[in-house]
Every structure is written in structure tokens, then in C-alpha cells.
Amino acid sequence: MKVPVVTEKVLAVPKAANPVLVCGLPGSGYVGKLAADHLVSSYGLKKVAEYSSSTFPPQVSVKEDGTVDPPKGELFYATAKRNRGLFVFTADAQPTTSEGEYELSDAVVKFAKKCGVKKVYTLAAYITGSFSKSPRVFGAGTSKGMADSLAQSGATLMKDGGISGMNGLLIGVAALRGLEGACLLGETSGYVVDAGASTAVLELLSKVVDLPIDTSKLEEKAQETQKVISQLQAMADQSRESAPQPGREPRPGYIG
């Protein structure tokens, strides 16, 4: 008997007026994961479904009390401000195979559609390899209407390239299921956990879905990130200054 790749445990099937699904998963800079976790905590969302997958990485997460949890995906829900239903999906990790990514994405989208969701947004990283104090937010949608709504809210539309992993796949599967989808990508170096990029993404998402999002706690983390970035840049500058200049003989660091 074949073991199912994805197992879904449904805890509740909420119905709400005009709900949206927002997804944020671990990836470069943890941009999407930080943003999703912030939405869950700031709105006090409750878990309505849980997902396990045989294609999650072979590991467990150690908790503060010394016990462990296998990796899982979780879908949360609450009626947010302005009577807007808000679903948020996140996970401890992304599946390690294409089959796992497709099956998990499809399971989440199918459940969201059953609950009345018509629009799916994923939050991700746009890796530039350089640091930015004011991260831009890039975007792409499954329709011209979705893309236009991102641009009108201040996103820079992507003109080419691809969106890998479940961040891209979730909105692709949404389109196949008759829903609309869009991805918001925060500009990040990819070298550090980037709360600044997460903040930028959430601020733009707030405009797109017309939902107030308090990002003050994330902004505090962003300031800490900026301190780390400044230290890294100072170390890089110091390394360049101490490197031997072209055409010069390297001098000894001490005289014995």
C-alpha cells in the first residue's frame, strides 16, 4: 500500500465574507516565513488545518521544554478587521521533492477554495546579493488584473525570471483551481534573516488587500537586522583596506 505524500488533518472549516489566503514559507532571508508568523501572532489566528508530508526534510524541531516535533504545515484563520476573513499558511520547511511541493500546494489551495477563498497571495524573497536600507517589493500575478493591483499599490512588476518552490507553485495551482494569485517578493541580500524585507512586503500586502497590518514589532527586528548588516559591511570594508594593493609587495604584520 502506497503511503500518501501529504496527509491533511482538518480541525475546522470556517466560512467568511471575502476571505483571502496568504502564504509564507521558509526560504532565503526567511522573508515569507517571518511575515506569515507575524500575521498569525498579530491577528491571533487559530489553526484550522495541519499537514504532514513524507517529503519534508528528515528532521525534527526541538522545543523549549526539550520535546521534539516533526516538520508540519499549518493553516490558520480568523476574521480580521473590516470583517475580512484571513487565512495564513506556513510550514516548518518546504518539501524536498517536486511531487511533495505539488501535492501540498494543491491540498492547501483546495481547502482554501472550500472555505470561500478566491485570491491567494504568497510572500517571498527577491534576492539581489546586496544590502538595502529601503527594500523594494517586486510582484507578479496570475492575471493582468492582479498584476495591475500590485503595481497600483507600489510594487515593481517582474518582467522575466521565475519564482521557484511553493512560493510560485501555490499561485500557479490557485490559477489551475480557478482562483487568482499573486506573489510579493521583498528585496533582500539573501545573506541574513531579513525582517526589513518582511516588513516591506507586509506593508504592501496591507494596501493590496485593504487590511490594516501593524508591523511595529517586525520593524524592531528590522533595526536589529540593520545593525548586523552594518557590521558585515564594516568588516568587508576593513578586509578590502587590509588587502595587498596591486603592484605592491605585501608587508609583514610584525617585525621579529
C-alpha positions in Angstrom: 0.0 0.0 0.0 1.4 3.4 -1.0 2.0 5.9 1.8 0.3 9.2 0.9 2.7 12.0 0.2 0.6 14.6 2.1 -1.8 14.0 5.0 -4.3 16.6 5.9 -5.9 17.0 9.4 -8.9 19.3 9.3 -9.8 21.0 12.6 -12.4 23.4 11.4 -14.0 24.6 8.1 -14.6 28.3 8.6 -16.8 30.4 6.3 -16.2 34.1 5.9 -17.1 37.1 3.8 -14.5 37.7 1.0 -11.6 35.8 2.6 -8.0 35.8 1.3 -5.2 33.2 1.7 -1.7 34.5 2.5 1.2 32.0 2.4 4.7 32.5 3.7 7.3 29.7 3.8 10.9 29.3 4.9 13.4 30.5 2.2 16.1 33.0 1.5 16.2 35.6 4.3 13.1 34.0 5.8 11.2 36.9 4.3 7.9 35.0 3.8 8.1 32.9 7.0 8.7 35.9 9.2 5.8 37.8 7.6 3.4 34.8 7.9 4.3 34.2 11.5 3.8 37.9 12.2 0.3 37.8 10.8 -0.6 34.7 12.8 0.6 36.3 16.1 -0.6 39.9 15.5 -4.2 38.8 14.5 -4.4 35.9 16.9 -5.2 33.4 14.2 -6.3 29.9 15.2 -5.2 26.7 13.5 -7.8 25.1 11.3 -5.8 22.5 9.4 -2.4 20.7 9.7 -0.4 19.0 7.0 2.3 16.4 7.2 4.4 15.2 4.2 6.7 12.3 3.6 8.8 14.7 1.6 9.5 17.2 4.4 13.2 17.2 5.3 14.3 14.3 7.6 14.5 16.2 10.9 12.6 17.3 14.0 12.3 20.7 15.7 13.3 20.9 19.3 11.0 22.9 21.6 11.8 24.9 24.7 10.7 22.1 27.0 13.1 19.6 25.4 10.4 17.7 23.4 10.5 17.5 19.6 8.0 18.0 16.8 8.2 16.5 13.3 8.0 19.1 10.5 4.5 20.2 9.5 2.5 22.7 7.6 -0.2 24.7 9.3 -3.2 26.7 8.1 -4.6 29.4 10.4 -7.7 31.5 10.3 -9.5 34.4 11.9 -12.0 37.1 11.0 -9.7 40.1 10.7 -10.5 43.8 10.8 -13.2 45.1 8.5 -14.9 41.7 8.7 -12.3 40.2 6.3 -11.6 36.5 6.6 -7.9 35.9 6.7 -6.2 32.5 6.1 -2.5 32.2 6.6 -0.5 29.1 5.6 3.1 28.5 6.7 5.3 25.5 7.4 8.5 24.4 9.2 10.1 23.7 5.9 9.3 23.2 2.2 9.0 19.7 0.7 12.2 18.4 -0.7 10.7 16.9 -3.9 8.6 18.4 -6.8 5.9 15.8 -6.1 5.7 16.9 -2.5 5.5 20.6 -3.4 2.7 20.0 -5.9 0.6 17.8 -3.6 1.0 20.1 -0.6 0.2 23.2 -2.6 -2.9 21.5 -4.1 -4.1 20.4 -0.7 -3.9 23.9 0.8 -5.5 25.6 -2.2 -8.4 23.0 -2.3 -9.1 23.6 1.3 -9.0 27.4 1.0 -11.3 27.2 -2.0 -13.8 25.1 0.0 -13.8 27.9 2.6 -14.6 30.6 0.0 -11.2 31.9 -0.8 -10.9 33.5 -4.3 -7.5 35.1 -4.1 -4.1 33.7 -2.9 -1.1 35.7 -2.1 2.4 34.3 -1.5 5.2 36.2 0.2 8.8 35.6 -0.8 12.3 36.9 -1.3 13.8 38.8 -4.3 17.5 38.1 -3.9 19.8 40.8 -5.2 23.0 39.8 -3.3 23.4 43.4 -1.9 22.0 45.1 1.2 19.3 47.7 1.0 18.0 50.1 3.8 14.7 50.6 1.9 13.8 47.2 0.4 11.7 47.3 -2.8 8.9 44.9 -3.3 8.6 43.1 -6.6 5.4 41.4 -7.7 3.8 39.1 -10.3 0.2 37.9 -10.7 -1.8 35.2 -12.4 -3.8 37.7 -14.4 -3.3 41.3 -15.7 -5.8 42.5 -13.1 -3.8 41.0 -10.3 -0.6 42.4 -11.6 -2.1 45.8 -12.1 -3.4 45.8 -8.5 0.2 45.1 -7.3 1.6 47.9 -9.4 -1.0 50.4 -8.3 -0.1 49.6 -4.7 3.6 50.3 -5.2 5.1 47.0 -6.3 7.7 46.8 -9.1 6.3 44.2 -11.6 8.7 41.5 -12.6 9.3 41.3 -16.3 11.1 38.0 -16.5 12.7 35.2 -14.5 10.9 32.6 -12.3 9.5 32.1 -8.8 10.7 28.8 -7.5 9.4 26.5 -4.9 6.0 26.7 -3.3 6.0 30.5 -3.4 5.5 30.3 -7.1 3.7 26.9 -7.2 0.9 27.9 -4.8 -0.3 30.7 -7.1 0.1 28.5 -10.1 -2.0 25.8 -8.6 -4.5 28.5 -7.5 -4.9 29.6 -11.1 -5.5 25.9 -12.2 -8.2 25.7 -9.5 -10.0 28.8 -10.8 -8.6 31.2 -8.2 -6.5 34.3 -8.7 -3.0 34.6 -7.3 -0.1 37.0 -6.8 3.4 36.8 -5.3 5.0 39.7 -3.4 8.8 39.5 -3.2 10.8 41.6 -0.8 14.2 42.8 -1.9 16.9 41.1 0.2 20.6 40.2 0.0 19.9 36.6 0.9 22.7 36.6 3.5 20.8 37.3 6.7 17.3 36.8 8.2 15.8 39.9 6.8 13.0 41.4 8.8 13.2 44.6 6.9 12.2 42.9 3.7 9.4 41.1 5.5 8.1 44.5 6.8 8.2 46.0 3.3 6.2 43.0 1.9 3.5 43.2 4.7 3.1 47.0 4.2 2.4 46.5 0.5 0.2 43.5 1.2 -1.8 45.7 3.5 -2.5 48.1 0.6 -3.3 45.3 -1.9 -5.9 43.5 0.3 -7.1 46.6 2.1 -6.3 45.2 5.5 -4.5 47.1 8.3 -1.3 45.3 9.5 0.7 46.5 12.4 4.3 45.9 11.6 5.9 47.7 14.6 7.3 44.5 16.2 8.8 43.5 12.9 10.3 46.9 12.5 12.1 46.4 15.8 13.6 43.2 14.3 14.4 45.0 11.1 16.5 47.5 13.1 18.4 44.6 14.7 19.0 43.2 11.2 20.3 46.6 10.0 22.9 46.6 12.8 24.1 43.2 11.7 24.2 44.4 8.1 26.2 47.4 9.1 28.7 45.2 11.0 29.1 42.9 8.0 29.7 45.9 5.7 32.3 47.4 8.1 34.1 44.0 8.2 34.0 43.8 4.4 35.4 47.4 4.1 38.1 46.6 6.6 39.1 43.4 4.7 39.4 45.4 1.5 41.5 48.1 3.1 43.9 45.5 4.6 44.2 43.5 1.3 47.6 44.0 -0.5 47.4 46.7 -3.1 48.1 45.7 -6.8 51.8 46.3 -7.6 52.9 46.4 -4.0 54.8 43.8 -2.1 52.9 42.7 0.9 54.4 43.9 4.2 54.8 41.7 7.2 52.3 42.2 10.0 55.1 42.2 12.6 58.9 42.5 12.9 60.7 39.6 14.7 
